[in-house]
């Protein structure tokens, strides 16, 4: 692994990453069924629930199939036993597709999948009941801070990790005309593609596949070399936690990618969402340095 940050190499990798913003012609509506379908109307409670099911399965097809068994109004009246039975019937009678972003869920035995969905839905139903509606919980009629919603979603069973929360809020934001948008993509909570993309952009190495990455990011050599090349607000003091270091690298990357985008792209409210996706997809096709 290279033991020195090379900003010429970083700038070249940023240029490569910028090409992803130009080449992504696939509409997000293929991943979020509500972006165009409901672009001119308010999402009702059934719509919001179906969107939540899309997040659980990471599949619009499976979400719709499950929704046909258990719509929102039926869920609100169902007991825990009812929900478990419906989940069992769903897996017995349906061909269930689960998206790549739910690999842990996908690998579970069927009975564990049934219990997993049952727990999520029981938790979601209970929490939404305290707020009166899904619209209230997600503050869709206001102007909430993304951080607040991101943290609030920890209340939902099995939504303690970053990926499902970030994915769901992205769907909600796109479907509701970007009523709230993130300032970052929470790399410190990530354990997969975006974090690997970030460290590959900075160092040419993926965080997960090289134990030396973390060691180097926490070293005196890294902080000294980094600080010599960035403005003070992005400086890193030796002794900072890995969480703090990653957050600083993330903020630096956000600013430097954005300022190098074409002017008509810089005001895109989906920028952070697109950057998170592009970082993940871009690094998968790159070779690490020797």
N, C-alpha and C positions, 0 to 999 in steps of 0.2 A: 504493500500500500504506500502511496505517496505520503510523505510526512511533512509536506508544506502545501499551504493553500496557494493555488495559482489562479489569480484573478483573470488572467488572459483565458485560461481554460474555462473558468466559470462563465465568463461573458460569451464564449463560444457555445457553451451548453445552454445558456439563456436564449441565444439566437435559435438554436434547434428547438427549444421548447416553444418559442413564439410561433414557429411554423405550425404547431398543433392548433393554435387559435385560428389560423387561416384554413387549415385542412378539415376541421370538424364541421362538416356540412350536415350531419345527421341531426335532425330535430330532436330536442330533448323530449318532445311529446311521445316519442317511441318508448321512452323509459317512464314517463309520467303521463298517464292517460288523460289527465285533467287540464293540461296547460292550454290546449286549444278548445277542447270540448266545453269548458266552463269559463273561458276567458272573459266573457261579457256578462256573467251572472255570479251571484253569490253562491258558494258551495253550501248546501244544506247538510244536516247532520248525517244523513245516509251517505252523501258524497264524501264527507270527511272520514267517516268510518271505513268506507271502501278504500280510500287513499291510505289509511292506516294499515289495512290488510295487505295492500301492495308493499308496504314497507316490511311487514312481517315476513312475507314470502319472497320479497324481491322479485315478484312476478305478477304482472297484471292479470294474466290468465288464471293463475291459482287463486288470486284474490277474488276475482269475479266468481269463480266456481265455489269458493267457500262462502262468499256473500249470499249466494243462492240458497245455501242451507241456513245461514244465520245472519239476516240483516240486522241493522242497528236496533230497531224497535223491538225485535224479538230478543236480541241479546239483553236489552235493558230489563226484560221480564224473566229472563232465564235464571235458573238456579245453577250452582256450580256443577251439580250432577247432570243437569240438562246440557250444559256446555261441553262437558266431557263426552257425553253420548254423541252429540253432534260432531265433535272432532273425530271420534272413532268412526262414525259412519262416513264422514268425508274421506278419510284415508282408506277406508275399505272400498269405496265405490268410485273414487276419483283418481285420475292419473295426475299426481301432484308434481308440479315443476317448482323447484326452489332455486333462486338465482345464485350466481357465484359469490355475491357479497354475504351470503348466509351459509357459508361452508360448514360451520359447526352444527347448525341446525340440520343441514342436509345429511350429515354423517350420522345423525342420531338413529337408533332403532325406532321403529314405528310407534311403539308405546311411549317412548320418550318424547317424540314429536307431538303426540296427542297431548301429553301432560304439559309440554312447553307452551303450546298455543292456548290451552285451557288457562294456564297461569297468567299469561299475558292478557288475555281477554277479561278474566275476572278482575285483575288488577286495574286495567284500563277502565272498565265499567265502574268500579268503585271510586276511582280517582275523579273521573269525569262527573260522577254524581255529586261530588263535593263542590264542584265548580258550576254545576247547573247545566252545562252543555260543552260540547267539544269546542265550539266557537269561543266560549269564555275561557276555557283552559288554554287554548293557543292564542288568545287575545287577538283574534283575527279582525275585529272591528276597531282595534286601536293601533298604536305604533310601538309595539314592545321592542325591547332590546333583545337581539338574538341570543346573547349570553344568558339572559334570564330564562328564555324558553329552553335552551339547551340544558341548563342546570335543572329546571323544573321537570324535564322528562325523565330524570333519574328516578322519580317516584314510580314510574311504570316498571313492573317486573320484567327483567331481562333487557331493560334499556339502560343499563348502567354503563355500557361501553359506548365509545364515541360513534362508531359506524352507524348503527340504526338511528340514533338521535340526529346525527348530521344529515343522513339520507332523508329522514322523514321531514325535517325542517326545510330541506331543499325542495322537496315536493310541495310542501305547503306554500313556501315563498313563491315558487314559480307559478303555482295555481292561483295565487291571490295577488298577482301583480307586484311581487317583491315588497310586500308590506313590512318585512323586516329582513335585513341581510347581515351576514357575519362580517366582522373585520378581519377574521383569520379562520383557519381550519383546524385548530386545536391539535397541532402536531404532537404535543406532549401526551395526549391521550391515545394517540394512534399506535397501532402495532403492525401496520402493513404498508400498503402501497404509497400513500402520500408521504409518510416519514422516510421510506426508502427513496422516494423521488427527491425529497429535500436534501438528504445527505449525499445522494448521487450528484445532484446539481452543484453542491458545494465542494465535494471531495472526490467524486468519481467512484464512490463505493456505497453500497446499500447497508443500512444500519443493521438489518437482521442477519445478513450473511457474512459479516465480518466483525468479530468481537473487538478488533482494534479500533473501529470507528469511534465507539463510545470512549475508549481510553484516550484517543487522540483529541477528541473534542473537549475533554476535561484537562488536557495538558497545558503546561505553561507555553510550550512552543506554539500550540494552536492559538491561544488567546493573544500572544504577542504578535504573531504574524497577521492574525485577523484584524486586530486593533490598528495596525500600521496601515491598513488599506481601507478602513471604513470611517465614516463620521462618528462623532462621539456618542450619539444616541444609540448606535448599534454596537458599541464596544462591549466586550465580555471580560469581566474580572476573573482572574484565576481563583478557583475555589467555588465558583457558582455551581449549582446543581445542574444535572443533565437536562432537567425540565426547563430551567431558565435559559440554558444555552440554546436548546432547540427552539424555544419561543423567539429568541433574538434572531436566529437564522431564518425563521419563518417570516418575521416582520421585515427583515432586510430583503428577502426574496420577493415578498408581496410588492414592496415599493419598487424594486428594480425591474421586475417583470412588467408591472403596470406602466411605468414611465416609458418603457420601450415598445409598448403596443402601439398600433396605429391610433391616431387621434379619435377616429370614430368607434374604436373599441374601448377606449379608456373609461368612458362613462357607463359602460355596460353594468347594470346592477347585479348581473350573474357572475361578475369577474372572479370572486373568491371560489364560488362553486366550480367554475370552469378551470381555474388554476389547480384546484385540488384534484379534479379528474384528469387533467392533462399531465400533471406531475406523475400521477400514478401510472397512467398508460404509457407515457414517454419512457420512464425508467425501465419498464419491462422489456424493452427492445434494445437496451444498451448493454454493452460489455463493460465489465469493471476493468479498472486499470490494474496492471500487474505491479 
